[in-house]
């Protein structure tokens, strides 16, 4: 298993908003408007901008940034910075490994 401590993942997913963010990022086209991304020559493969996640969650930017960092440290998210914006996407490899861990160990 490559992913980090399972407890970090449990902790990251124990918060309702963080769990929702994982759901939103699974199918971002269902929850976010991709048009502004396409206008910049981007798409959701790069991820979703922190500002869009923050607006959807309705929480302070600092809270969302903290949540995203927690999920990234757990290995659930990857980020990419383009200019002054940071985009987050799911780390499907870690998610799959965690699912296998759950299947085998629990």
N, C-alpha and C positions, 0 to 999 in steps of 0.2 A: 504494500500500500504506500502510495506516494503522499497522500493527503496528510495534513497535520493532525494533531490530537483530535480524536472524535469529540472530546468535551468542548473544544472551541467551536465546533460546528453545532453541537447541541445548544450551547449558549447563544450563538448567533441566531439560531432559528427559534429560540424560545421567546423572542419579542415579536408581537403581532405585526408591527410595521416592517420589521426586517423580513419576516416571512412573506408579507405582501410584496415587498420589493423583489424578492426572488421569483414570485409568481408573475409580476409585471415584466420582469426581464426575460422570462421564459418565452413569452410571446409579445414583445414590445409593440408590434403593430396593432394589437388589440387595445392597448392602454395609452399609447402616445401618438402624436402626430409626426409622421416621418417627413412631411413636406419641407419643413425648414432644413432638415438634414440633407435631403436631396438637392435643395437649392445651393448648398455649400459643397456639393460633390461627395457627400457622405451618405451612409445608410446605417441601419440598426446593427449591421454586422460589427461595426466598431464599438457599439454600445449605446447607452442612453446618457445624455448629459445630466450632470448632478442637478442643475437647475430645474430640469423637467421632472426628475424624481422628487425633488423637494416640493415643487408646485403640486404634484399629484398627491403627495403624502400630507401636505398642509402643515408641515412642521418647520421649525426654524432651520435655516441652512446649516448651522453649526451642529444641530442634532442629527440631521441627515448625513452630514460628512462623518460624524462619529460612527453612525450605524454602518455606513459603507466601509469605513476603515475596519471595523470589527469583522464584517463579513469577508473583507479582503484578507485580513490576517488569518482567518479560519480557512482560507483557500477557496471560498465559495465564489468570489468575484475576481475579475481581472480588470485593470484600468488602463486607459491610454489617454495621454494628454496631447491635445492638438491646440496650439496657440494658448489662449488663456482658459480653455475649457477642458474638463476631465470627463471622460466617457467610461461608463461601467457596463460590463457584460458578465454573464454567468461563466464560471469555469466548469464546463461540462465534464471535463476529465475528473476533477475532484468530486463532483456531484455523483458521477457514476461509481467511482471508487467507494464513496460513502454508502451508496445504496447497496453495493456488494458487501461491504462491511456489515451493514445491518442485516442483510440476508443470511450471512454466514455466522455472525456472532450472536445475534439476538433472536 
